[in-house]
Amino acid sequence: MSGASAPSAHNVVILGGGVAGCVLAARLSEDSGRSVCLVEAGPDYGANWRAWPARTLNARALPRDDVWERHSAVHRIRARVLGGSSCINGCWNTWGCEGDHAEWVHAGGARWSQSAMEPYRLRAVEQMRLRAVPECEYSPWSRAALQAAAELGYEEVDTAAPGRPGYGAPLLNASDGVRWNAAFAYLEAARSRPNLTILSGTTVDRLNIRGGSVRAVDVLVDGRVQSLVADTYVAACGTFGSPALLLRSGIGPADHLHELGVRPAVDLPGVGANLIDQPGVFVPLVPTAELNTALAAKEEAGELYVSRMLIRAASGLSSGGSWDLHILPSAGDPLFGSLPPGQYEAGISAFLMKPVSRGSLRLRSADPAVPPEIDPAFLTDRGGHDIAVIRSGLDIVERLAASASLQSLASPSPGFSPRDLPDQELRSSLGTYWHPVGTCAMGLPDDPHAVVDGDGRVHGVSNLRVVDASILPTVPAANTQLPVLAVAEMLADTMRE
């Protein structure tokens, strides 16, 4: 390509330094005979975690500095930093239900079963140094919420392991307020390996595909095009980034590619389709003066966390033994905006964990600098399943707020009852849990909408894989960080076989 530098060759090039990319880079570079290059568009703040920005290390907040789009719709937020979403999320790690794995086995084979993935779940827990919530991080609100869940008849469960509906606390990738992200956990020991190259500040432009294989990948560094050559290429750019890269490279629905002026290389209608995220509704409550005082004391001690527990709840539409809702009581600084000193936001959220609705991602332009068009299509399924489950969750929220344990700390906001809102108004009040998946979904070769197989190999391209949340054909009934870590661990093993 005109203006491009001489190609740089590696055995494996990993495109995207997020959660999955860090896992892959660490595991694949354990073989000293394999040359691995990890490419990240955002910054790499270095090997010494103590030198990273305080805002990135702060586990009490959701930093929004290292993201692709500032001041955009909340469902579009995605990290742009080595370590990916583990640098900007809530540090929560939970696990899904048996039904998730049944769906994945159908699409990808036996290695996706609960029993087959269990060693990788445990490996990720150990590598990320996940820990239980310490006693000092429970606020009076969190403790009361645990008691309220028991009042409603829920049993205590391990939310970061397979199981059943119930209440509990997540495992955390944080300690003493410090966020322990995937770059720390997986690259700390790997950085010194001579066979691992980390390229930060490097934006992936497109893959050059000829004859059913990738011949090189063009990347942008300070506005200049460079080419990287490898035996194997792995897209790990996330649920929004990976399908966008494939589309720019000519892999996707042919009609959309023609609209963009991109020559189709492989007609895969599923690229950018099947977008799934977990919408939810926050029900505000009015904290008592006593709760505000107690939260202020926790904040002064540096121990105030907005939420430290959840309920895995089943609506009437959930299959036996599973759950389709997360109920999250929270109290602390507001997620958006601010309040005067000494005043805090309290409320309970109901999140739909297993939505039927499907959204999409399409490109506005083949220029990687132009953000994609993202439509989450929340609560749009024709049968009304999703909105029915959300309303079921709001019933649970109402009962939880009325429990003896929480009623003494906060009361319903006057005139606000989301359970009674018309459908359209309820849709307009939605937030998101920030767990998008599915836009490069795995499936069988005869599935016209499948993008990859059970090993992450892209259909129709011999040396290209996708390994990140985008390949999950359905969303787990969980926060997605721990499942994605386990998936990356598992698929790294398949690449070493």
Secondary structure, DSSP 8 states (H G I E B T S, - for coil): -TT----EEEEEEEE--SHHHHHHHHHHTTSTTS-EEEE-SS----S-GGGS-HHHHBTTS---SSBSSTT--GGG--B-STTGGGGTS--EE----HHHHHHHHHHH-GGGSHHHHHHHHHHHHHHTT-B---GGG--HHHHHHHHHHHHTT--B--TTSS--SEEE--EESEETTEE--HHHHHHTTTTT-TTEEEE-S-EEEEEEEETTEEEEEEEEETTEEEEEEEEEEEE-SHHHHHHHHHHHTTEE-HHHHHHHT---SEE-TTTT--BB--EEEEEEEEE-HHHHHHHHHHHHTT---S---EEEE--TTS-TT---EEEEEEEES-SSS---TT--EEEEEEEESS----BEEE-S-S-TTS--EEE--TT--TT-HHHHHHHHHHHHHHHHHTSHHHHTTEEE-TT--GGGS-HHHHHHTEEE-S--B-TT-B--TT-TT--B-TT-BBTT-TTEEE-SGGG-SS--SS-SHHHHHHHHHHHHHHHH-
